[in-house]
């Protein structure tokens, strides 16, 4: 039987599994990774995966207006950087997306 992991080590492992889930790794891929990297049994990895999924749920439990505001700030940054780089098509694309996100995009007439 191996040495028991510290709480800090468990947190680091759960964070890594969180990253793997975000990158669309399957549970079987995560179990293989955890066995190779940390020598963990599948049942232990299942517990870590549950904790990582709880983190994902908490990450996504955001008010719609907060989410939209954060994405608009990101798009503003893209516009600034694209303008500075002279990438005008990227500026137009980011502005168009901002209009769509806010529901301000005029509808095309048919």
N, CA, C and O atoms as a DFTB+ gen file, in Angstrom:
440 C
 N C O
     1  1       0.847      -1.184       0.000
     2  2       0.000       0.000       0.000
     3  2       0.884       1.235       0.000
     4  3       1.844       1.323       0.766
     5  1       0.555       2.192      -0.865
     6  2       1.374       3.390      -1.002
     7  2       1.111       4.401       0.094
     8  3       0.202       4.260       0.912
     9  1       1.940       5.417       0.075
    10  2       1.821       6.513       1.031
    11  2       0.543       7.312       0.747
    12  3       0.203       7.569      -0.408
    13  1      -0.152       7.697       1.813
    14  2      -1.392       8.480       1.681
    15  2      -1.060       9.890       1.197
    16  3      -0.128      10.531       1.682
    17  1      -1.849      10.352       0.226
    18  2      -1.644      11.691      -0.342
    19  2      -2.083      12.754       0.649
    20  3      -3.030      12.556       1.409
    21  1      -1.389      13.881       0.635
    22  2      -1.790      15.021       1.466
    23  2      -3.003      15.690       0.828
    24  3      -3.308      15.461      -0.342
    25  1      -3.686      16.514       1.605
    26  2      -4.833      17.258       1.060
    27  2      -4.409      18.150      -0.096
    28  3      -5.145      18.305      -1.070
    29  1      -3.221      18.738       0.014
    30  2      -2.720      19.604      -1.060
    31  2      -2.488      18.793      -2.332
    32  3      -2.802      19.258      -3.427
    33  1      -1.944      17.591      -2.197
    34  2      -1.706      16.730      -3.359
    35  2      -3.036      16.291      -3.976
    36  3      -3.172      16.255      -5.199
    37  1      -3.995      15.964      -3.149
    38  2      -5.320      15.587      -3.652
    39  2      -5.933      16.752      -4.417
    40  3      -6.505      16.556      -5.488
    41  1      -5.819      17.954      -3.881
    42  2      -6.345      19.147      -4.564
    43  2      -5.666      19.347      -5.912
    44  3      -6.329      19.682      -6.894
    45  1      -4.355      19.146      -5.971
    46  2      -3.636      19.281      -7.252
    47  2      -4.123      18.230      -8.254
    48  3      -4.292      18.524      -9.438
    49  1      -4.345      17.015      -7.774
    50  2      -4.832      15.952      -8.657
    51  2      -6.233      16.260      -9.172
    52  3      -6.520      16.073     -10.355
    53  1      -7.096      16.726      -8.294
    54  2      -8.457      17.082      -8.708
    55  2      -8.414      18.227      -9.715
    56  3      -9.174      18.226     -10.684
    57  1      -7.541      19.194      -9.498
    58  2      -7.389      20.305     -10.458
    59  2      -6.944      19.790     -11.816
    60  3      -7.438      20.249     -12.845
    61  1      -6.014      18.842     -11.829
    62  2      -5.535      18.265     -13.094
    63  2      -6.665      17.510     -13.787
    64  3      -6.832      17.613     -15.002
    65  1      -7.434      16.757     -13.019
    66  2      -8.565      16.032     -13.598
    67  2      -9.609      17.013     -14.113
    68  3     -10.227      16.772     -15.150
    69  1      -9.811      18.106     -13.407
    70  2     -10.705      19.180     -13.863
    71  2     -10.249      19.657     -15.237
    72  3     -11.064      19.791     -16.149
    73  1      -8.958      19.912     -15.389
    74  2      -8.405      20.354     -16.680
    75  2      -8.645      19.301     -17.758
    76  3      -9.015      19.636     -18.884
    77  1      -8.436      18.038     -17.421
    78  2      -8.650      16.965     -18.394
    79  2     -10.112      16.886     -18.818
    80  3     -10.400      16.662     -19.993
    81  1     -11.035      17.066     -17.882
    82  2     -12.458      17.056     -18.227
    83  2     -12.805      18.218     -19.155
    84  3     -13.574      18.052     -20.102
    85  1     -12.243      19.384     -18.885
    86  2     -12.484      20.550     -19.738
    87  2     -11.968      20.293     -21.153
    88  3     -12.525      20.797     -22.129
    89  1     -10.895      19.502     -21.252
    90  2     -10.321      19.169     -22.559
    91  2     -10.981      17.931     -23.166
    92  3     -10.462      17.344     -24.116
    93  1     -12.143      17.536     -22.603
    94  2     -12.990      16.451     -23.114
    95  2     -12.379      15.059     -22.969
    96  3     -12.693      14.167     -23.757
    97  1     -11.519      14.860     -21.981
    98  2     -10.990      13.521     -21.727
    99  2     -12.106      12.657     -21.149
   100  3     -12.918      13.126     -20.352
   101  1     -12.136      11.401     -21.556
   102  2     -13.143      10.475     -21.037
   103  2     -12.693       9.938     -19.684
   104  3     -11.509      10.004     -19.352
   105  1     -13.630       9.407     -18.902
   106  2     -13.235       8.815     -17.622
   107  2     -12.171       7.726     -17.765
   108  3     -11.268       7.631     -16.934
   109  1     -12.272       6.911     -18.807
   110  2     -11.255       5.856     -18.979
   111  2      -9.881       6.448     -19.290
   112  3      -8.862       5.925     -18.839
   113  1      -9.852       7.536     -20.059
   114  2      -8.572       8.204     -20.327
   115  2      -7.997       8.791     -19.043
   116  3      -6.793       8.712     -18.801
   117  1      -8.857       9.375     -18.228
   118  2      -8.414       9.964     -16.966
   119  2      -7.888       8.876     -16.035
   120  3      -6.878       9.070     -15.358
   121  1      -8.563       7.746     -15.998
   122  2      -8.116       6.642     -15.144
   123  2      -6.756       6.116     -15.585
   124  3      -5.900       5.820     -14.751
   125  1      -6.558       6.001     -16.888
   126  2      -5.236       5.560     -17.385
   127  2      -4.164       6.574     -17.018
   128  3      -3.072       6.203     -16.586
   129  1      -4.474       7.849     -17.191
   130  2      -3.525       8.907     -16.838
   131  2      -3.180       8.847     -15.353
   132  3      -2.007       8.877     -14.982
   133  1      -4.207       8.762     -14.504
   134  2      -3.995       8.761     -13.063
   135  2      -3.222       7.529     -12.599
   136  3      -2.418       7.612     -11.670
   137  1      -3.461       6.397     -13.236
   138  2      -2.721       5.179     -12.890
   139  2      -1.250       5.330     -13.264
   140  3      -0.361       4.943     -12.505
   141  1      -1.006       5.898     -14.443
   142  2       0.381       6.054     -14.909
   143  2       1.127       7.137     -14.133
   144  3       2.291       6.956     -13.778
   145  1       0.464       8.259     -13.869
   146  2       1.125       9.399     -13.221
   147  2       1.217       9.255     -11.706
   148  3       2.237       9.589     -11.102
   149  1       0.146       8.757     -11.100
   150  2       0.063       8.772      -9.641
   151  2      -0.093       7.393      -9.025
   152  3      -0.090       7.259      -7.802
   153  1      -0.230       6.353      -9.865
   154  2      -0.391       4.998      -9.355
   155  2      -1.716       4.776      -8.634
   156  3      -1.784       4.000      -7.681
   157  1      -2.758       5.450      -9.083
   158  2      -4.052       5.389      -8.391
   159  2      -4.935       4.265      -8.918
   160  3      -4.891       3.915     -10.097
   161  1      -5.736       3.713      -8.015
   162  2      -6.734       2.711      -8.371
   163  2      -7.947       3.401      -8.994
   164  3      -8.228       4.561      -8.691
   165  1      -8.666       2.687      -9.863
   166  2      -9.833       3.283     -10.527
   167  2     -10.866       3.863      -9.563
   168  3     -11.440       4.913      -9.851
   169  1     -11.119       3.210      -8.426
   170  2     -12.119       3.733      -7.474
   171  2     -11.691       5.068      -6.893
   172  3     -12.525       5.949      -6.682
   173  1     -10.408       5.226      -6.633
   174  2      -9.902       6.501      -6.122
   175  2     -10.078       7.588      -7.179
   176  3     -10.472       8.713      -6.873
   177  1      -9.781       7.235      -8.418
   178  2      -9.921       8.199      -9.515
   179  2     -11.389       8.596      -9.680
   180  3     -11.691       9.755      -9.964
   181  1     -12.298       7.639      -9.504
   182  2     -13.733       7.968      -9.578
   183  2     -14.097       9.059      -8.569
   184  3     -14.862       9.971      -8.880
   185  1     -13.545       8.957      -7.366
   186  2     -13.798       9.975      -6.340
   187  2     -13.247      11.327      -6.778
   188  3     -13.906      12.353      -6.610
   189  1     -12.044      11.331      -7.336
   190  2     -11.434      12.578      -7.823
   191  2     -12.257      13.167      -8.971
   192  3     -12.444      14.381      -9.049
   193  1     -12.746      12.297      -9.860
   194  2     -13.555      12.765     -10.988
   195  2     -14.841      13.415     -10.467
   196  3     -15.267      14.449     -10.981
   197  1     -15.458      12.809      -9.447
   198  2     -16.665      13.409      -8.860
   199  2     -16.371      14.805      -8.319
   200  3     -17.153      15.732      -8.530
   201  1     -15.252      14.955      -7.628
   202  2     -14.888      16.270      -7.090
   203  2     -14.622      17.267      -8.212
   204  3     -15.018      18.429      -8.120
   205  1     -13.953      16.818      -9.270
   206  2     -13.659      17.702     -10.405
   207  2     -14.952      18.115     -11.116
   208  3     -15.088      19.262     -11.541
   209  1     -15.887      17.192     -11.243
   210  2     -17.173      17.526     -11.868
   211  2     -17.960      18.526     -11.022
   212  3     -18.658      19.387     -11.558
   213  1     -17.845      18.410      -9.707
   214  2     -18.492      19.394      -8.832
   215  2     -17.888      20.777      -9.069
   216  3     -18.606      21.776      -9.092
   217  1     -16.568      20.832      -9.246
   218  2     -15.915      22.111      -9.568
   219  2     -16.456      22.664     -10.878
   220  3     -16.715      23.862     -10.992
   221  1     -16.628      21.785     -11.873
   222  2     -17.170      22.223     -13.159
   223  2     -18.565      22.821     -12.986
   224  3     -18.875      23.869     -13.553
   225  1     -19.406      22.142     -12.194
   226  2     -20.761      22.665     -11.962
   227  2     -20.699      24.034     -11.296
   228  3     -21.449      24.940     -11.659
   229  1     -19.810      24.183     -10.326
   230  2     -19.671      25.470      -9.640
   231  2     -19.147      26.540     -10.596
   232  3     -19.576      27.693     -10.541
   233  1     -18.212      26.153     -11.477
   234  2     -17.683      27.103     -12.459
   235  2     -18.778      27.610     -13.395
   236  3     -18.758      28.764     -13.822
   237  1     -19.730      26.735     -13.707
   238  2     -20.776      27.085     -14.673
   239  2     -22.020      27.672     -14.024
   240  3     -22.930      28.107     -14.729
   241  1     -22.077      27.692     -12.721
   242  2     -23.237      28.251     -12.016
   243  2     -23.071      29.759     -11.936
   244  3     -22.772      30.316     -10.880
   245  1     -23.270      30.399     -13.063
   246  2     -23.069      31.838     -13.147
   247  2     -24.336      32.464     -13.711
   248  3     -24.975      31.905     -14.603
   249  1     -24.679      33.594     -13.197
   250  2     -25.827      34.340     -13.672
   251  2     -25.606      34.726     -15.137
   252  3     -24.496      35.087     -15.529
   253  1     -26.655      34.650     -15.931
   254  2     -26.531      34.948     -17.370
   255  2     -25.964      36.345     -17.614
   256  3     -25.116      36.515     -18.490
   257  1     -26.410      37.335     -16.868
   258  2     -25.924      38.699     -17.101
   259  2     -24.433      38.811     -16.745
   260  3     -23.689      39.536     -17.406
   261  1     -23.998      38.088     -15.697
   262  2     -22.575      38.079     -15.355
   263  2     -21.758      37.421     -16.467
   264  3     -20.675      37.889     -16.819
   265  1     -22.297      36.326     -17.014
   266  2     -21.620      35.629     -18.104
   267  2     -21.483      36.528     -19.330
   268  3     -20.406      36.632     -19.918
   269  1     -22.580      37.174     -19.708
   270  2     -22.563      38.059     -20.880
   271  2     -21.593      39.213     -20.660
   272  3     -20.840      39.568     -21.566
   273  1     -21.603      39.797     -19.477
   274  2     -20.696      40.912     -19.186
   275  2     -19.234      40.474     -19.312
   276  3     -18.416      41.189     -19.891
   277  1     -18.913      39.301     -18.770
   278  2     -17.532      38.811     -18.858
   279  2     -17.130      38.558     -20.307
   280  3     -16.003      38.871     -20.692
   281  1     -18.033      37.996     -21.122
   282  2     -17.713      37.736     -22.532
   283  2     -17.573      39.038     -23.310
   284  3     -16.732      39.143     -24.203
   285  1     -18.394      40.031     -22.976
   286  2     -18.274      41.325     -23.654
   287  2     -16.932      41.984     -23.342
   288  3     -16.320      42.589     -24.222
   289  1     -16.472      41.870     -22.099
   290  2     -15.154      42.414     -21.753
   291  2     -14.053      41.701     -22.528
   292  3     -13.088      42.327     -22.965
   293  1     -14.199      40.393     -22.696
   294  2     -13.226      39.631     -23.486
   295  2     -13.237      40.117     -24.930
   296  3     -12.181      40.315     -25.530
   297  1     -14.433      40.309     -25.489
   298  2     -14.534      40.796     -26.862
   299  2     -13.955      42.200     -27.001
   300  3     -13.336      42.509     -28.019
   301  1     -14.142      43.050     -26.003
   302  2     -13.531      44.391     -26.024
   303  2     -12.009      44.280     -26.100
   304  3     -11.364      45.029     -26.833
   305  1     -11.447      43.357     -25.351
   306  2      -9.993      43.148     -25.370
   307  2      -9.545      42.675     -26.755
   308  3      -8.514      43.118     -27.261
   309  1     -10.312      41.787     -27.361
   310  2      -9.992      41.309     -28.715
   311  2     -10.022      42.478     -29.694
   312  3      -9.141      42.598     -30.545
   313  1     -11.022      43.330     -29.579
   314  2     -11.124      44.499     -30.463
   315  2      -9.899      45.390     -30.299
   316  3      -9.305      45.810     -31.293
   317  1      -9.513      45.683     -29.060
   318  2      -8.345      46.534     -28.805
   319  2      -7.076      45.943     -29.413
   320  3      -6.319      46.640     -30.088
   321  1      -6.850      44.648     -29.166
   322  2      -5.630      44.015     -29.671
   323  2      -5.639      43.911     -31.195
   324  3      -4.605      44.086     -31.840
   325  1      -6.802      43.628     -31.764
   326  2      -6.904      43.534     -33.218
   327  2      -6.689      44.902     -33.865
   328  3      -6.040      45.002     -34.906
   329  1      -7.229      45.949     -33.255
   330  2      -7.015      47.305     -33.783
   331  2      -5.533      47.653     -33.756
   332  3      -4.994      48.176     -34.731
   333  1      -4.877      47.360     -32.636
   334  2      -3.446      47.674     -32.499
   335  2      -2.613      46.912     -33.519
   336  3      -1.575      47.398     -33.969
   337  1      -3.071      45.710     -33.885
   338  2      -2.325      44.888     -34.836
   339  2      -2.756      45.138     -36.286
   340  3      -2.214      44.539     -37.215
   341  1      -3.729      46.022     -36.464
   342  2      -4.208      46.314     -37.817
   343  2      -5.010      45.173     -38.428
   344  3      -5.100      45.066     -39.651
   345  1      -5.589      44.326     -37.598
   346  2      -6.380      43.187     -38.067
   347  2      -7.859      43.579     -38.082
   348  3      -8.644      43.167     -37.228
   349  1      -8.202      44.378     -39.069
   350  2      -9.529      44.979     -39.104
   351  2     -10.654      43.963     -39.276
   352  3     -11.756      44.182     -38.774
   353  1     -10.401      42.861     -39.973
   354  2     -11.459      41.851     -40.109
   355  2     -11.756      41.207     -38.757
   356  3     -12.898      40.837     -38.485
   357  1     -10.740      41.070     -37.912
   358  2     -10.972      40.535     -36.567
   359  2     -11.753      41.529     -35.715
   360  3     -12.572      41.130     -34.887
   361  1     -11.503      42.815     -35.916
   362  2     -12.258      43.846     -35.206
   363  2     -13.732      43.734     -35.580
   364  3     -14.605      43.723     -34.712
   365  1     -13.997      43.651     -36.876
   366  2     -15.377      43.548     -37.352
   367  2     -16.040      42.286     -36.799
   368  3     -17.190      42.331     -36.362
   369  1     -15.327      41.169     -36.817
   370  2     -15.881      39.918     -36.302
   371  2     -16.201      40.000     -34.825
   372  3     -17.258      39.534     -34.398
   373  1     -15.311      40.582     -34.035
   374  2     -15.540      40.701     -32.594
   375  2     -16.709      41.645     -32.310
   376  3     -17.528      41.376     -31.431
   377  1     -16.785      42.735     -33.044
   378  2     -17.902      43.664     -32.853
   379  2     -19.227      43.021     -33.252
   380  3     -20.239      43.212     -32.577
   381  1     -19.225      42.269     -34.337
   382  2     -20.444      41.577     -34.778
   383  2     -20.891      40.577     -33.705
   384  3     -22.076      40.489     -33.383
   385  1     -19.933      39.829     -33.157
   386  2     -20.265      38.859     -32.120
   387  2     -20.805      39.553     -30.868
   388  3     -21.736      39.055     -30.234
   389  1     -20.223      40.699     -30.511
   390  2     -20.712      41.459     -29.356
   391  2     -22.160      41.894     -29.588
   392  3     -22.983      41.837     -28.674
   393  1     -22.460      42.320     -30.786
   394  2     -23.836      42.703     -31.111
   395  2     -24.787      41.516     -31.023
   396  3     -25.913      41.655     -30.546
   397  1     -24.339      40.347     -31.482
   398  2     -25.176      39.148     -31.401
   399  2     -25.425      38.751     -29.946
   400  3     -26.546      38.411     -29.568
   401  1     -24.365      38.799     -29.137
   402  2     -24.476      38.413     -27.731
   403  2     -25.456      39.314     -26.992
   404  3     -26.200      38.847     -26.131
   405  1     -25.461      40.581     -27.318
   406  2     -26.351      41.528     -26.628
   407  2     -27.735      41.602     -27.267
   408  3     -28.619      42.291     -26.759
   409  1     -27.921      40.896     -28.377
   410  2     -29.211      40.935     -29.052
   411  2     -29.430      42.214     -29.816
   412  3     -30.570      42.565     -30.120
   413  1     -28.356      42.925     -30.136
   414  2     -28.458      44.213     -30.820
   415  2     -28.226      44.109     -32.319
   416  3     -28.238      45.117     -33.025
   417  1     -28.015      42.889     -32.805
   418  2     -27.721      42.704     -34.221
   419  2     -29.005      42.907     -35.025
   420  3     -30.009      42.244     -34.764
   421  1     -28.980      43.821     -36.004
   422  2     -30.189      44.018     -36.813
   423  2     -30.484      42.751     -37.620
   424  3     -29.574      42.080     -38.107
   425  1     -31.770      42.442     -37.747
   426  2     -32.185      41.277     -38.512
   427  2     -32.111      41.589     -39.990
   428  3     -32.463      42.686     -40.422
   429  1     -31.645      40.605     -40.774
   430  2     -31.593      40.780     -42.223
   431  2     -33.011      40.719     -42.773
   432  3     -33.815      39.875     -42.376
   433  1     -33.300      41.631     -43.697
   434  2     -34.620      41.595     -44.328
   435  2     -34.552      40.622     -45.502
   436  3     -33.537      40.524     -46.191
   437  1     -35.644      39.913     -45.711
   438  2     -35.656      38.901     -46.777
   439  2     -36.441      39.333     -47.954
   440  3     -36.546      38.592     -48.932
